[in-house]
Amino acid sequence: MKAPISWLKDMVSIEISAEELAHKMTMAGLEAEKIERIGAEWEADKVLVGEVLNVTQHPDADRLVLAEVHKPIT
């Protein structure tokens, strides 16, 4: 089962690295097979965050919608 560390931090205080936590869990009988760092390889200048202001049906297509997005100036 995959479980984000953030879920565990909601329940208990974790102040050690992911590697050390995985080792301690394995030593306690809860095998940590691997650690995945999602997003670590993403290029920060290619990831954009915006707020969706409005979504409307596309006038010429049944399966498409148009989204109005506010992208903050960086």
N, CA, C and O atoms as a Tripos MOL2 file, in Angstrom:
@<TRIPOS>MOLECULE
protein
  296   295    74     0     0
PROTEIN
NO_CHARGES

@<TRIPOS>ATOM
      1 N           0.8370   -1.1740    0.0000 N.3       1 MET1
      2 CA          0.0000    0.0000    0.0000 C.3       1 MET1
      3 C           0.8860    1.2420    0.0000 C.2       1 MET1
      4 O           1.8530    1.3250    0.7570 O.2       1 MET1
      5 N           0.5540    2.1860   -0.8370 N.am      2 LYS2
      6 CA          1.2950    3.4410   -0.8490 C.3       2 LYS2
      7 C           0.6680    4.3960    0.1640 C.2       2 LYS2
      8 O          -0.5540    4.5340    0.2330 O.2       2 LYS2
      9 N           1.5160    5.0450    0.9420 N.am      3 ALA3
     10 CA          1.0290    6.0010    1.9370 C.3       3 ALA3
     11 C           1.9520    7.2100    1.9600 C.2       3 ALA3
     12 O           3.1320    7.0740    2.2850 O.2       3 ALA3
     13 N           1.4420    8.3810    1.6240 N.am      4 PRO4
     14 CA          2.2780    9.5750    1.6830 C.3       4 PRO4
     15 C           2.6950    9.8960    3.1230 C.2       4 PRO4
     16 O           1.9310    9.6930    4.0660 O.2       4 PRO4
     17 N           3.8870   10.3850    3.2640 N.am      5 ILE5
     18 CA          4.3580   10.7780    4.6030 C.3       5 ILE5
     19 C           3.4410   11.8430    5.1950 C.2       5 ILE5
     20 O           3.2590   11.9000    6.4110 O.2       5 ILE5
     21 N           2.8640   12.6850    4.3410 N.am      6 SER6
     22 CA          1.9540   13.7230    4.8450 C.3       6 SER6
     23 C           0.7700   13.1010    5.5850 C.2       6 SER6
     24 O           0.2870   13.6880    6.5530 O.2       6 SER6
     25 N           0.2880   11.9280    5.1560 N.am      7 TRP7
     26 CA         -0.7980   11.2550    5.8630 C.3       7 TRP7
     27 C          -0.3310   10.8220    7.2450 C.2       7 TRP7
     28 O          -1.0490   10.9810    8.2320 O.2       7 TRP7
     29 N           0.8680   10.2790    7.3030 N.am      8 LEU8
     30 CA          1.3940    9.8440    8.5970 C.3       8 LEU8
     31 C           1.5880   11.0340    9.5290 C.2       8 LEU8
     32 O           1.3290   10.9430   10.7290 O.2       8 LEU8
     33 N           2.0530   12.1670    8.9590 N.am      9 LYS9
     34 CA          2.2900   13.3680    9.7680 C.3       9 LYS9
     35 C           0.9920   13.9460   10.3240 C.2       9 LYS9
     36 O           1.0160   14.6790   11.3130 O.2       9 LYS9
     37 N          -0.1430   13.6240    9.6960 N.am     10 ASP10
     38 CA         -1.4380   14.0560   10.2390 C.3      10 ASP10
     39 C          -1.7560   13.3440   11.5460 C.2      10 ASP10
     40 O          -2.5250   13.8470   12.3650 O.2      10 ASP10
     41 N          -1.1540   12.1610   11.7380 N.am     11 MET11
     42 CA         -1.4690   11.3530   12.9120 C.3      11 MET11
     43 C          -0.3770   11.3720   13.9830 C.2      11 MET11
     44 O          -0.6700   11.3030   15.1760 O.2      11 MET11
     45 N           0.8860   11.4670   13.5490 N.am     12 VAL12
     46 CA          1.9990   11.4570   14.4990 C.3      12 VAL12
     47 C           3.0550   12.4740   14.0660 C.2      12 VAL12
     48 O           3.1290   12.8380   12.8930 O.2      12 VAL12
     49 N           3.8490   12.9170   14.9950 N.am     13 SER13
     50 CA          4.9340   13.8450   14.6920 C.3      13 SER13
     51 C           6.1160   13.0610   14.1290 C.2      13 SER13
     52 O           6.6050   12.1240   14.7610 O.2      13 SER13
     53 N           6.5730   13.4490   12.9370 N.am     14 ILE14
     54 CA          7.7110   12.7840   12.3000 C.3      14 ILE14
     55 C           8.7760   13.8380   12.0490 C.2      14 ILE14
     56 O           8.5650   14.7930   11.3010 O.2      14 ILE14
     57 N           9.9130   13.6520   12.6820 N.am     15 GLU15
     58 CA         11.0000   14.6210   12.5440 C.3      15 GLU15
     59 C          12.2870   13.9590   12.0670 C.2      15 GLU15
     60 O          13.3830   14.4200   12.3840 O.2      15 GLU15
     61 N          12.1460   12.8660   11.2960 N.am     16 ILE16
     62 CA         13.3030   12.1670   10.7490 C.3      16 ILE16
     63 C          13.1360   12.0830    9.2290 C.2      16 ILE16
     64 O          12.0540   12.3440    8.7050 O.2      16 ILE16
     65 N          14.1880   11.7250    8.5400 N.am     17 SER17
     66 CA         14.1320   11.6380    7.0790 C.3      17 SER17
     67 C          13.2650   10.4540    6.6510 C.2      17 SER17
     68 O          12.9970    9.5450    7.4360 O.2      17 SER17
     69 N          12.8390   10.4870    5.4000 N.am     18 ALA18
     70 CA         12.0310    9.3940    4.8560 C.3      18 ALA18
     71 C          12.8090    8.0830    4.8840 C.2      18 ALA18
     72 O          12.2470    7.0240    5.1630 O.2      18 ALA18
     73 N          14.1050    8.1630    4.5940 N.am     19 GLU19
     74 CA         14.9360    6.9590    4.6070 C.3      19 GLU19
     75 C          15.0180    6.3500    6.0080 C.2      19 GLU19
     76 O          14.9110    5.1350    6.1690 O.2      19 GLU19
     77 N          15.2070    7.1950    7.0090 N.am     20 GLU20
     78 CA         15.2950    6.6970    8.3810 C.3      20 GLU20
     79 C          13.9450    6.1450    8.8420 C.2      20 GLU20
     80 O          13.8940    5.1350    9.5440 O.2      20 GLU20
     81 N          12.8650    6.8000    8.4530 N.am     21 LEU21
     82 CA         11.5310    6.3090    8.7920 C.3      21 LEU21
     83 C          11.2860    4.9420    8.1570 C.2      21 LEU21
     84 O          10.7640    4.0430    8.8150 O.2      21 LEU21
     85 N          11.6560    4.7750    6.8860 N.am     22 ALA22
     86 CA         11.4840    3.4890    6.2040 C.3      22 ALA22
     87 C          12.2820    2.4030    6.9090 C.2      22 ALA22
     88 O          11.7950    1.2840    7.0720 O.2      22 ALA22
     89 N          13.5060    2.7220    7.3280 N.am     23 HIS23
     90 CA         14.3370    1.7420    8.0360 C.3      23 HIS23
     91 C          13.6890    1.3550    9.3650 C.2      23 HIS23
     92 O          13.6170    0.1730    9.7020 O.2      23 HIS23
     93 N          13.2240    2.3430   10.1130 N.am     24 LYS24
     94 CA         12.6060    2.0480   11.4160 C.3      24 LYS24
     95 C          11.3280    1.2340   11.2490 C.2      24 LYS24
     96 O          11.0620    0.3280   12.0380 O.2      24 LYS24
     97 N          10.5340    1.5520   10.2240 N.am     25 MET25
     98 CA          9.3140    0.7820    9.9800 C.3      25 MET25
     99 C           9.6520   -0.6550    9.6130 C.2      25 MET25
    100 O           8.9940   -1.5840   10.0810 O.2      25 MET25
    101 N          10.6740   -0.8480    8.7780 N.am     26 THR26
    102 CA         11.0880   -2.1880    8.3830 C.3      26 THR26
    103 C          11.5840   -2.9740    9.5960 C.2      26 THR26
    104 O          11.2630   -4.1530    9.7410 O.2      26 THR26
    105 N          12.3480   -2.3440   10.4500 N.am     27 MET27
    106 CA         12.8540   -3.0150   11.6490 C.3      27 MET27
    107 C          11.7310   -3.3600   12.6240 C.2      27 MET27
    108 O          11.8730   -4.2710   13.4400 O.2      27 MET27
    109 N          10.6130   -2.6310   12.5390 N.am     28 ALA28
    110 CA          9.4680   -2.9070   13.4110 C.3      28 ALA28
    111 C           8.5260   -3.9590   12.8070 C.2      28 ALA28
    112 O           7.5220   -4.3230   13.4190 O.2      28 ALA28
    113 N           8.8620   -4.4470   11.5920 N.am     29 GLY29
    114 CA          8.0420   -5.4690   10.9750 C.3      29 GLY29
    115 C           7.0810   -4.9570    9.9190 C.2      29 GLY29
    116 O           6.2910   -5.7320    9.3810 O.2      29 GLY29
    117 N           7.1320   -3.6720    9.6120 N.am     30 LEU30
    118 CA          6.2930   -3.0840    8.5640 C.3      30 LEU30
    119 C           7.1960   -2.7420    7.3940 C.2      30 LEU30
    120 O           7.8260   -1.6850    7.3820 O.2      30 LEU30
    121 N           7.2610   -3.6220    6.4210 N.am     31 GLU31
    122 CA          8.2230   -3.4540    5.3360 C.3      31 GLU31
    123 C           7.9350   -2.2130    4.5050 C.2      31 GLU31
    124 O           6.8210   -2.0170    4.0190 O.2      31 GLU31
    125 N           8.9470   -1.3870    4.3510 N.am     32 ALA32
    126 CA          8.8990   -0.2520    3.4300 C.3      32 ALA32
    127 C           9.7020   -0.6740    2.2090 C.2      32 ALA32
    128 O          10.9330   -0.6920    2.2460 O.2      32 ALA32
    129 N           9.0130   -1.0090    1.1380 N.am     33 GLU33
    130 CA          9.6730   -1.5530   -0.0550 C.3      33 GLU33
    131 C          10.5280   -0.5120   -0.7620 C.2      33 GLU33
    132 O          11.6560   -0.8000   -1.1630 O.2      33 GLU33
    133 N           9.9920    0.7030   -0.9160 N.am     34 LYS34
    134 CA         10.7520    1.7590   -1.5790 C.3      34 LYS34
    135 C          10.1920    3.1220   -1.2100 C.2      34 LYS34
    136 O           9.0880    3.2400   -0.6780 O.2      34 LYS34
    137 N          10.9750    4.1430   -1.5040 N.am     35 ILE35
    138 CA         10.5790    5.5300   -1.2840 C.3      35 ILE35
    139 C          10.4770    6.1930   -2.6470 C.2      35 ILE35
    140 O          11.4320    6.1770   -3.4240 O.2      35 ILE35
    141 N           9.3290    6.7710   -2.9360 N.am     36 GLU36
    142 CA          9.1360    7.4970   -4.1950 C.3      36 GLU36
    143 C           8.9970    8.9810   -3.8870 C.2      36 GLU36
    144 O           8.2040    9.3720   -3.0300 O.2      36 GLU36
    145 N           9.7550    9.7920   -4.5730 N.am     37 ARG37
    146 CA          9.6640   11.2380   -4.4180 C.3      37 ARG37
    147 C           8.9580   11.7920   -5.6570 C.2      37 ARG37
    148 O           9.5700   11.9830   -6.7080 O.2      37 ARG37
    149 N           7.6850   12.0370   -5.5100 N.am     38 ILE38
    150 CA          6.8750   12.5110   -6.6250 C.3      38 ILE38
    151 C           7.1360   13.9950   -6.8510 C.2      38 ILE38
    152 O           7.0580   14.8010   -5.9240 O.2      38 ILE38
    153 N           7.4410   14.3370   -8.0780 N.am     39 GLY39
    154 CA          7.6590   15.7320   -8.4270 C.3      39 GLY39
    155 C           9.0920   16.1940   -8.2910 C.2      39 GLY39
    156 O           9.4120   17.3190   -8.6750 O.2      39 GLY39
    157 N           9.9570   15.3670   -7.7600 N.am     40 ALA40
    158 CA         11.3490   15.7680   -7.5670 C.3      40 ALA40
    159 C          12.0430   16.0560   -8.8900 C.2      40 ALA40
    160 O          12.9600   16.8750   -8.9520 O.2      40 ALA40
    161 N          11.6000   15.3760   -9.9570 N.am     41 GLU41
    162 CA         12.2390   15.5590  -11.2620 C.3      41 GLU41
    163 C          11.5770   16.6550  -12.0950 C.2      41 GLU41
    164 O          12.0360   16.9480  -13.1990 O.2      41 GLU41
    165 N          10.5130   17.2610  -11.5860 N.am     42 TRP42
    166 CA          9.8290   18.3160  -12.3340 C.3      42 TRP42
    167 C          10.7010   19.5570  -12.4010 C.2      42 TRP42
    168 O          11.3960   19.9010  -11.4450 O.2      42 TRP42
    169 N          10.6530   20.2090  -13.5250 N.am     43 GLU43
    170 CA         11.3850   21.4640  -13.6790 C.3      43 GLU43
    171 C          10.4860   22.5990  -13.1870 C.2      43 GLU43
    172 O           9.3940   22.8080  -13.7160 O.2      43 GLU43
    173 N          10.9460   23.3200  -12.1830 N.am     44 ALA44
    174 CA         10.1260   24.3420  -11.5300 C.3      44 ALA44
    175 C           9.6510   25.4150  -12.4990 C.2      44 ALA44
    176 O           8.5600   25.9570  -12.3220 O.2      44 ALA44
    177 N          10.4380   25.7340  -13.5120 N.am     45 ASP45
    178 CA         10.0310   26.7750  -14.4470 C.3      45 ASP45
    179 C           9.0000   26.2760  -15.4620 C.2      45 ASP45
    180 O           8.4800   27.0670  -16.2500 O.2      45 ASP45
    181 N           8.6970   24.9730  -15.4510 N.am     46 LYS46
    182 CA          7.7070   24.4340  -16.3760 C.3      46 LYS46
    183 C           6.4140   24.0140  -15.6810 C.2      46 LYS46
    184 O           5.5000   23.5130  -16.3360 O.2      46 LYS46
    185 N           6.3230   24.2080  -14.3790 N.am     47 VAL47
    186 CA          5.1160   23.8970  -13.6280 C.3      47 VAL47
    187 C           4.4460   25.2150  -13.2730 C.2      47 VAL47
    188 O           5.0410   26.0650  -12.6100 O.2      47 VAL47
    189 N           3.2120   25.3790  -13.7160 N.am     48 LEU48
    190 CA          2.4830   26.6100  -13.4700 C.3      48 LEU48
    191 C           1.2720   26.3200  -12.5950 C.2      48 LEU48
    192 O           0.6630   25.2550  -12.6960 O.2      48 LEU48
    193 N           0.9340   27.2590  -11.7480 N.am     49 VAL49
    194 CA         -0.2290   27.1420  -10.8900 C.3      49 VAL49
    195 C          -1.1430   28.3110  -11.1950 C.2      49 VAL49
    196 O          -0.6990   29.4580  -11.2510 O.2      49 VAL49
    197 N          -2.3970   28.0260  -11.3880 N.am     50 GLY50
    198 CA         -3.3650   29.0770  -11.6670 C.3      50 GLY50
    199 C          -4.6860   28.7610  -10.9950 C.2      50 GLY50
    200 O          -4.9290   27.6240  -10.5890 O.2      50 GLY50
    201 N          -5.5290   29.7590  -10.8790 N.am     51 GLU51
    202 CA         -6.8410   29.5880  -10.2720 C.3      51 GLU51
    203 C          -7.8830   29.5300  -11.3920 C.2      51 GLU51
    204 O          -7.9400   30.4220  -12.2380 O.2      51 GLU51
    205 N          -8.6960   28.4910  -11.3940 N.am     52 VAL52
    206 CA         -9.7690   28.3790  -12.3830 C.3      52 VAL52
    207 C         -10.9030   29.2880  -11.9290 C.2      52 VAL52
    208 O         -11.4820   29.0860  -10.8610 O.2      52 VAL52
    209 N         -11.2180   30.2930  -12.7490 N.am     53 LEU53
    210 CA        -12.2400   31.2670  -12.4020 C.3      53 LEU53
    211 C         -13.6180   30.8690  -12.9050 C.2      53 LEU53
    212 O         -14.6230   31.1310  -12.2450 O.2      53 LEU53
    213 N         -13.6680   30.2300  -14.0880 N.am     54 ASN54
    214 CA        -14.9520   29.9230  -14.6920 C.3      54 ASN54
    215 C         -14.7770   28.7730  -15.6800 C.2      54 ASN54
    216 O         -13.7630   28.6990  -16.3740 O.2      54 ASN54
    217 N         -15.7600   27.8770  -15.7460 N.am     55 VAL55
    218 CA        -15.7560   26.7820  -16.7120 C.3      55 VAL55
    219 C         -17.0890   26.8160  -17.4550 C.2      55 VAL55
    220 O         -18.1540   26.8020  -16.8360 O.2      55 VAL55
    221 N         -17.0230   26.8600  -18.7900 N.am     56 THR56
    222 CA        -18.2320   26.8850  -19.6100 C.3      56 THR56
    223 C         -18.1320   25.8440  -20.7140 C.2      56 THR56
    224 O         -17.0380   25.4060  -21.0700 O.2      56 THR56
    225 N         -19.2690   25.4560  -21.2450 N.am     57 GLN57
    226 CA        -19.3230   24.4870  -22.3330 C.3      57 GLN57
    227 C         -18.7600   25.1190  -23.6020 C.2      57 GLN57
    228 O         -19.0250   26.2880  -23.8840 O.2      57 GLN57
    229 N         -17.9870   24.3550  -24.3660 N.am     58 HIS58
    230 CA        -17.4580   24.8260  -25.6420 C.3      58 HIS58
    231 C         -18.6300   24.9700  -26.6070 C.2      58 HIS58
    232 O         -19.4660   24.0700  -26.6910 O.2      58 HIS58
    233 N         -18.7100   26.0840  -27.3390 N.am     59 PRO59
    234 CA        -19.8720   26.3030  -28.2070 C.3      59 PRO59
    235 C         -19.9690   25.3350  -29.3940 C.2      59 PRO59
    236 O         -21.0630   25.1230  -29.9180 O.2      59 PRO59
    237 N         -18.8550   24.7490  -29.8230 N.am     60 ASP60
    238 CA        -18.8700   23.8970  -31.0060 C.3      60 ASP60
    239 C         -18.5480   22.4320  -30.7200 C.2      60 ASP60
    240 O         -18.3650   21.6580  -31.6600 O.2      60 ASP60
    241 N         -18.4760   22.0360  -29.4690 N.am     61 ALA61
    242 CA        -18.1150   20.6520  -29.1500 C.3      61 ALA61
    243 C         -18.8140   20.2110  -27.8760 C.2      61 ALA61
    244 O         -18.7990   20.9200  -26.8700 O.2      61 ALA61
    245 N         -19.4250   19.0370  -27.9250 N.am     62 ASP62
    246 CA        -20.1450   18.5150  -26.7600 C.3      62 ASP62
    247 C         -19.2190   18.0200  -25.6590 C.2      62 ASP62
    248 O         -19.5780   18.0580  -24.4820 O.2      62 ASP62
    249 N         -18.0280   17.5570  -26.0320 N.am     63 ARG63
    250 CA        -17.1400   16.9220  -25.0590 C.3      63 ARG63
    251 C         -16.0380   17.8620  -24.5540 C.2      63 ARG63
    252 O         -15.1510   17.4170  -23.8260 O.2      63 ARG63
    253 N         -16.0730   19.1160  -24.9110 N.am     64 LEU64
    254 CA        -15.0410   20.0590  -24.4880 C.3      64 LEU64
    255 C         -15.6360   21.1600  -23.6290 C.2      64 LEU64
    256 O         -16.8040   21.5220  -23.7690 O.2      64 LEU64
    257 N         -14.8110   21.6800  -22.7440 N.am     65 VAL65
    258 CA        -15.1970   22.8430  -21.9530 C.3      65 VAL65
    259 C         -14.1040   23.8910  -22.0790 C.2      65 VAL65
    260 O         -12.9650   23.5780  -22.4260 O.2      65 VAL65
    261 N         -14.4530   25.1120  -21.8000 N.am     66 LEU66
    262 CA        -13.4930   26.2140  -21.7990 C.3      66 LEU66
    263 C         -13.2910   26.6540  -20.3610 C.2      66 LEU66
    264 O         -14.2530   26.8370  -19.6160 O.2      66 LEU66
    265 N         -12.0600   26.8200  -19.9860 N.am     67 ALA67
    266 CA        -11.7510   27.2330  -18.6220 C.3      67 ALA67
    267 C         -11.0860   28.6030  -18.6540 C.2      67 ALA67
    268 O         -10.1250   28.8130  -19.3940 O.2      67 ALA67
    269 N         -11.5920   29.5300  -17.8560 N.am     68 GLU68
    270 CA        -10.9780   30.8350  -17.6850 C.3      68 GLU68
    271 C         -10.0680   30.7390  -16.4710 C.2      68 GLU68
    272 O         -10.5190   30.4090  -15.3740 O.2      68 GLU68
    273 N          -8.7970   31.0260  -16.6690 N.am     69 VAL69
    274 CA         -7.8000   30.8020  -15.6110 C.3      69 VAL69
    275 C          -7.0790   32.1010  -15.2920 C.2      69 VAL69
    276 O          -6.6950   32.8500  -16.1900 O.2      69 VAL69
    277 N          -6.8990   32.3580  -13.9980 N.am     70 HIS70
    278 CA         -6.0990   33.4910  -13.5520 C.3      70 HIS70
    279 C          -4.7320   32.9450  -13.1390 C.2      70 HIS70
    280 O          -4.6340   32.1550  -12.2000 O.2      70 HIS70
    281 N          -3.6890   33.3630  -13.8350 N.am     71 LYS71
    282 CA         -2.3360   32.9520  -13.5050 C.3      71 LYS71
    283 C          -1.6280   34.1410  -12.8910 C.2      71 LYS71
    284 O          -1.4440   35.1600  -13.5560 O.2      71 LYS71
    285 N          -1.2320   34.0330  -11.6440 N.am     72 PRO72
    286 CA         -0.5180   35.1440  -11.0060 C.3      72 PRO72
    287 C           0.7860   35.4650  -11.7350 C.2      72 PRO72
    288 O           1.4620   34.5660  -12.2360 O.2      72 PRO72
    289 N           1.1180   36.7000  -11.7890 N.am     73 ILE73
    290 CA          2.3790   37.1330  -12.4080 C.3      73 ILE73
    291 C           3.5140   36.8040  -11.4550 C.2      73 ILE73
    292 O           3.4590   37.1200  -10.2670 O.2      73 ILE73
    293 N           4.5520   36.1570  -12.0000 N.am     74 THR74
    294 CA          5.6940   35.7840  -11.1350 C.3      74 THR74
    295 C           6.8830   36.6480  -11.4310 C.2      74 THR74
    296 O           7.9330   36.4870  -10.8090 O.2      74 THR74
@<TRIPOS>BOND
     1     1     2 1
     2     2     3 1
     3     3     4 2
     4     3     5 am
     5     5     6 1
     6     6     7 1
     7     7     8 2
     8     7     9 am
     9     9    10 1
    10    10    11 1
    11    11    12 2
    12    11    13 am
    13    13    14 1
    14    14    15 1
    15    15    16 2
    16    15    17 am
    17    17    18 1
    18    18    19 1
    19    19    20 2
    20    19    21 am
    21    21    22 1
    22    22    23 1
    23    23    24 2
    24    23    25 am
    25    25    26 1
    26    26    27 1
    27    27    28 2
    28    27    29 am
    29    29    30 1
    30    30    31 1
    31    31    32 2
    32    31    33 am
    33    33    34 1
    34    34    35 1
    35    35    36 2
    36    35    37 am
    37    37    38 1
    38    38    39 1
    39    39    40 2
    40    39    41 am
    41    41    42 1
    42    42    43 1
    43    43    44 2
    44    43    45 am
    45    45    46 1
    46    46    47 1
    47    47    48 2
    48    47    49 am
    49    49    50 1
    50    50    51 1
    51    51    52 2
    52    51    53 am
    53    53    54 1
    54    54    55 1
    55    55    56 2
    56    55    57 am
    57    57    58 1
    58    58    59 1
    59    59    60 2
    60    59    61 am
    61    61    62 1
    62    62    63 1
    63    63    64 2
    64    63    65 am
    65    65    66 1
    66    66    67 1
    67    67    68 2
    68    67    69 am
    69    69    70 1
    70    70    71 1
    71    71    72 2
    72    71    73 am
    73    73    74 1
    74    74    75 1
    75    75    76 2
    76    75    77 am
    77    77    78 1
    78    78    79 1
    79    79    80 2
    80    79    81 am
    81    81    82 1
    82    82    83 1
    83    83    84 2
    84    83    85 am
    85    85    86 1
    86    86    87 1
    87    87    88 2
    88    87    89 am
    89    89    90 1
    90    90    91 1
    91    91    92 2
    92    91    93 am
    93    93    94 1
    94    94    95 1
    95    95    96 2
    96    95    97 am
    97    97    98 1
    98    98    99 1
    99    99   100 2
   100    99   101 am
   101   101   102 1
   102   102   103 1
   103   103   104 2
   104   103   105 am
   105   105   106 1
   106   106   107 1
   107   107   108 2
   108   107   109 am
   109   109   110 1
   110   110   111 1
   111   111   112 2
   112   111   113 am
   113   113   114 1
   114   114   115 1
   115   115   116 2
   116   115   117 am
   117   117   118 1
   118   118   119 1
   119   119   120 2
   120   119   121 am
   121   121   122 1
   122   122   123 1
   123   123   124 2
   124   123   125 am
   125   125   126 1
   126   126   127 1
   127   127   128 2
   128   127   129 am
   129   129   130 1
   130   130   131 1
   131   131   132 2
   132   131   133 am
   133   133   134 1
   134   134   135 1
   135   135   136 2
   136   135   137 am
   137   137   138 1
   138   138   139 1
   139   139   140 2
   140   139   141 am
   141   141   142 1
   142   142   143 1
   143   143   144 2
   144   143   145 am
   145   145   146 1
   146   146   147 1
   147   147   148 2
   148   147   149 am
   149   149   150 1
   150   150   151 1
   151   151   152 2
   152   151   153 am
   153   153   154 1
   154   154   155 1
   155   155   156 2
   156   155   157 am
   157   157   158 1
   158   158   159 1
   159   159   160 2
   160   159   161 am
   161   161   162 1
   162   162   163 1
   163   163   164 2
   164   163   165 am
   165   165   166 1
   166   166   167 1
   167   167   168 2
   168   167   169 am
   169   169   170 1
   170   170   171 1
   171   171   172 2
   172   171   173 am
   173   173   174 1
   174   174   175 1
   175   175   176 2
   176   175   177 am
   177   177   178 1
   178   178   179 1
   179   179   180 2
   180   179   181 am
   181   181   182 1
   182   182   183 1
   183   183   184 2
   184   183   185 am
   185   185   186 1
   186   186   187 1
   187   187   188 2
   188   187   189 am
   189   189   190 1
   190   190   191 1
   191   191   192 2
   192   191   193 am
   193   193   194 1
   194   194   195 1
   195   195   196 2
   196   195   197 am
   197   197   198 1
   198   198   199 1
   199   199   200 2
   200   199   201 am
   201   201   202 1
   202   202   203 1
   203   203   204 2
   204   203   205 am
   205   205   206 1
   206   206   207 1
   207   207   208 2
   208   207   209 am
   209   209   210 1
   210   210   211 1
   211   211   212 2
   212   211   213 am
   213   213   214 1
   214   214   215 1
   215   215   216 2
   216   215   217 am
   217   217   218 1
   218   218   219 1
   219   219   220 2
   220   219   221 am
   221   221   222 1
   222   222   223 1
   223   223   224 2
   224   223   225 am
   225   225   226 1
   226   226   227 1
   227   227   228 2
   228   227   229 am
   229   229   230 1
   230   230   231 1
   231   231   232 2
   232   231   233 am
   233   233   234 1
   234   234   235 1
   235   235   236 2
   236   235   237 am
   237   237   238 1
   238   238   239 1
   239   239   240 2
   240   239   241 am
   241   241   242 1
   242   242   243 1
   243   243   244 2
   244   243   245 am
   245   245   246 1
   246   246   247 1
   247   247   248 2
   248   247   249 am
   249   249   250 1
   250   250   251 1
   251   251   252 2
   252   251   253 am
   253   253   254 1
   254   254   255 1
   255   255   256 2
   256   255   257 am
   257   257   258 1
   258   258   259 1
   259   259   260 2
   260   259   261 am
   261   261   262 1
   262   262   263 1
   263   263   264 2
   264   263   265 am
   265   265   266 1
   266   266   267 1
   267   267   268 2
   268   267   269 am
   269   269   270 1
   270   270   271 1
   271   271   272 2
   272   271   273 am
   273   273   274 1
   274   274   275 1
   275   275   276 2
   276   275   277 am
   277   277   278 1
   278   278   279 1
   279   279   280 2
   280   279   281 am
   281   281   282 1
   282   282   283 1
   283   283   284 2
   284   283   285 am
   285   285   286 1
   286   286   287 1
   287   287   288 2
   288   287   289 am
   289   289   290 1
   290   290   291 1
   291   291   292 2
   292   291   293 am
   293   293   294 1
   294   294   295 1
   295   295   296 2
@<TRIPOS>SUBSTRUCTURE
     1 MET1         2 RESIDUE 1 A MET
     2 LYS2         6 RESIDUE 1 A LYS
     3 ALA3        10 RESIDUE 1 A ALA
     4 PRO4        14 RESIDUE 1 A PRO
     5 ILE5        18 RESIDUE 1 A ILE
     6 SER6        22 RESIDUE 1 A SER
     7 TRP7        26 RESIDUE 1 A TRP
     8 LEU8        30 RESIDUE 1 A LEU
     9 LYS9        34 RESIDUE 1 A LYS
    10 ASP10       38 RESIDUE 1 A ASP
    11 MET11       42 RESIDUE 1 A MET
    12 VAL12       46 RESIDUE 1 A VAL
    13 SER13       50 RESIDUE 1 A SER
    14 ILE14       54 RESIDUE 1 A ILE
    15 GLU15       58 RESIDUE 1 A GLU
    16 ILE16       62 RESIDUE 1 A ILE
    17 SER17       66 RESIDUE 1 A SER
    18 ALA18       70 RESIDUE 1 A ALA
    19 GLU19       74 RESIDUE 1 A GLU
    20 GLU20       78 RESIDUE 1 A GLU
    21 LEU21       82 RESIDUE 1 A LEU
    22 ALA22       86 RESIDUE 1 A ALA
    23 HIS23       90 RESIDUE 1 A HIS
    24 LYS24       94 RESIDUE 1 A LYS
    25 MET25       98 RESIDUE 1 A MET
    26 THR26      102 RESIDUE 1 A THR
    27 MET27      106 RESIDUE 1 A MET
    28 ALA28      110 RESIDUE 1 A ALA
    29 GLY29      114 RESIDUE 1 A GLY
    30 LEU30      118 RESIDUE 1 A LEU
    31 GLU31      122 RESIDUE 1 A GLU
    32 ALA32      126 RESIDUE 1 A ALA
    33 GLU33      130 RESIDUE 1 A GLU
    34 LYS34      134 RESIDUE 1 A LYS
    35 ILE35      138 RESIDUE 1 A ILE
    36 GLU36      142 RESIDUE 1 A GLU
    37 ARG37      146 RESIDUE 1 A ARG
    38 ILE38      150 RESIDUE 1 A ILE
    39 GLY39      154 RESIDUE 1 A GLY
    40 ALA40      158 RESIDUE 1 A ALA
    41 GLU41      162 RESIDUE 1 A GLU
    42 TRP42      166 RESIDUE 1 A TRP
    43 GLU43      170 RESIDUE 1 A GLU
    44 ALA44      174 RESIDUE 1 A ALA
    45 ASP45      178 RESIDUE 1 A ASP
    46 LYS46      182 RESIDUE 1 A LYS
    47 VAL47      186 RESIDUE 1 A VAL
    48 LEU48      190 RESIDUE 1 A LEU
    49 VAL49      194 RESIDUE 1 A VAL
    50 GLY50      198 RESIDUE 1 A GLY
    51 GLU51      202 RESIDUE 1 A GLU
    52 VAL52      206 RESIDUE 1 A VAL
    53 LEU53      210 RESIDUE 1 A LEU
    54 ASN54      214 RESIDUE 1 A ASN
    55 VAL55      218 RESIDUE 1 A VAL
    56 THR56      222 RESIDUE 1 A THR
    57 GLN57      226 RESIDUE 1 A GLN
    58 HIS58      230 RESIDUE 1 A HIS
    59 PRO59      234 RESIDUE 1 A PRO
    60 ASP60      238 RESIDUE 1 A ASP
    61 ALA61      242 RESIDUE 1 A ALA
    62 ASP62      246 RESIDUE 1 A ASP
    63 ARG63      250 RESIDUE 1 A ARG
    64 LEU64      254 RESIDUE 1 A LEU
    65 VAL65      258 RESIDUE 1 A VAL
    66 LEU66      262 RESIDUE 1 A LEU
    67 ALA67      266 RESIDUE 1 A ALA
    68 GLU68      270 RESIDUE 1 A GLU
    69 VAL69      274 RESIDUE 1 A VAL
    70 HIS70      278 RESIDUE 1 A HIS
    71 LYS71      282 RESIDUE 1 A LYS
    72 PRO72      286 RESIDUE 1 A PRO
    73 ILE73      290 RESIDUE 1 A ILE
    74 THR74      294 RESIDUE 1 A THR
